[in-house]
């Protein structure tokens, strides 16, 4: 069972349409074609140390993808702000990770836009 993390905390799965799953080694040249007509794209994070999914998310948004973008797998609460800045709308984590890192740890990073270095530079 998975838990969906958003800025306001934990949620059950609420998507009932088709999901396009991408591996972290997806060829970036294929992304523009994927951005058209897909409602939800889920990018796999096989390990918390594998950041390729952040790059794919940024490139999908740059290609015009306006649907729901989900990071799935081994993403830690400490990485939530980076996930949101990269273009992810939400994170899907396994139930055992949610038990070790409860919702309050994720929500502590939910003000991700305010703590961006660019926001600090604008003062």
VMD Tcl script that draws the C-alpha trace (Angstrom):
set ca {
  {0.00 0.00 0.00}
  {1.26 3.46 -0.90}
  {0.74 6.89 0.62}
  {0.43 10.05 -1.47}
  {2.21 13.09 -0.02}
  {1.09 16.61 -0.88}
  {1.75 19.98 0.74}
  {-1.15 19.46 3.16}
  {-0.09 15.97 4.32}
  {-0.80 12.31 3.57}
  {-3.59 11.13 1.28}
  {-4.87 7.82 -0.07}
  {-4.61 7.15 -3.79}
  {-7.28 9.19 -5.57}
  {-6.30 8.83 -9.24}
  {-8.54 6.48 -11.21}
  {-7.30 7.10 -14.73}
  {-4.38 5.64 -16.65}
  {-0.88 6.31 -15.34}
  {2.23 6.60 -17.49}
  {5.21 5.19 -15.60}
  {8.72 6.38 -16.39}
  {11.99 4.83 -15.31}
  {14.77 7.19 -14.20}
  {16.80 6.26 -17.27}
  {14.08 7.39 -19.72}
  {15.57 9.11 -22.77}
  {14.91 12.85 -22.38}
  {14.31 13.09 -26.15}
  {11.14 11.02 -25.65}
  {9.64 13.41 -23.08}
  {7.86 15.88 -25.40}
  {5.80 13.06 -26.88}
  {4.86 11.85 -23.39}
  {3.75 15.33 -22.32}
  {0.86 15.33 -24.76}
  {-2.43 13.74 -23.72}
  {-1.28 12.09 -20.49}
  {-3.11 12.89 -17.25}
  {-0.64 11.52 -14.72}
  {3.02 10.65 -15.13}
  {4.73 8.74 -12.33}
  {8.54 8.81 -12.28}
  {10.27 6.03 -10.36}
  {12.91 6.73 -7.73}
  {14.60 3.36 -7.13}
  {16.89 4.85 -4.44}
  {16.91 8.10 -2.50}
  {20.37 8.77 -3.94}
  {19.14 8.60 -7.56}
  {18.19 12.14 -8.58}
  {17.59 11.57 -12.28}
  {13.83 11.80 -11.71}
  {14.18 15.46 -10.68}
  {15.75 16.22 -14.05}
  {13.02 14.34 -15.91}
  {10.34 16.28 -14.02}
  {11.93 19.62 -14.87}
  {12.23 18.65 -18.53}
  {8.62 17.45 -18.68}
  {7.39 20.77 -17.32}
  {9.65 22.62 -19.77}
  {8.14 20.54 -22.59}
  {4.68 21.77 -21.61}
  {3.35 18.92 -19.50}
  {0.52 20.40 -17.42}
  {-0.90 17.18 -15.97}
  {-0.23 15.59 -12.63}
  {3.39 14.66 -12.00}
  {4.23 12.17 -9.26}
  {7.56 11.03 -7.82}
  {7.26 7.42 -6.65}
  {9.47 5.25 -4.52}
  {12.40 6.05 -2.33}
  {11.98 9.79 -1.82}
  {12.72 11.15 1.65}
  {10.99 14.01 3.46}
  {14.22 16.00 3.15}
  {13.87 15.77 -0.65}
  {10.27 16.99 -0.77}
  {11.13 20.64 -1.41}
  {13.41 19.64 -4.30}
  {10.67 17.44 -5.73}
  {8.18 20.32 -5.67}
  {10.67 22.80 -7.14}
  {11.44 20.32 -9.94}
  {7.79 20.24 -10.96}
  {6.31 17.32 -9.05}
  {2.80 17.81 -7.68}
  {3.03 14.93 -5.23}
  {5.14 12.06 -3.97}
  {4.09 8.42 -3.61}
  {5.87 6.58 -0.82}
  {5.54 3.06 0.60}
  {3.58 2.69 3.85}
  {6.69 1.64 5.79}
  {8.45 4.90 4.85}
  {5.35 6.87 5.85}
  {5.49 5.16 9.26}
  {9.18 6.14 9.72}
  {8.71 9.67 8.37}
  {5.22 10.81 9.45}
  {3.21 13.56 7.78}
  {4.54 16.32 10.04}
  {8.07 15.75 8.69}
  {6.81 16.20 5.14}
  {4.63 19.19 6.01}
  {7.64 20.91 7.62}
  {9.02 21.12 4.07}
  {5.70 22.06 2.43}
  {6.56 25.76 2.34}
  {9.03 24.86 -0.37}
  {8.56 28.01 -2.44}
  {9.36 30.40 0.40}
  {12.70 28.81 1.20}
  {13.96 28.76 -2.37}
  {17.26 30.62 -2.76}
  {15.67 32.83 -5.43}
  {13.03 33.98 -2.93}
  {15.78 34.94 -0.49}
  {17.62 36.91 -3.18}
  {14.48 38.91 -3.99}
  {14.40 39.77 -0.28}
}
mol new
graphics top color blue
foreach p $ca { graphics top sphere $p radius 0.5 }
foreach p [lrange $ca 0 end-1] q [lrange $ca 1 end] { graphics top cylinder $p $q radius 0.2 }
display resetview
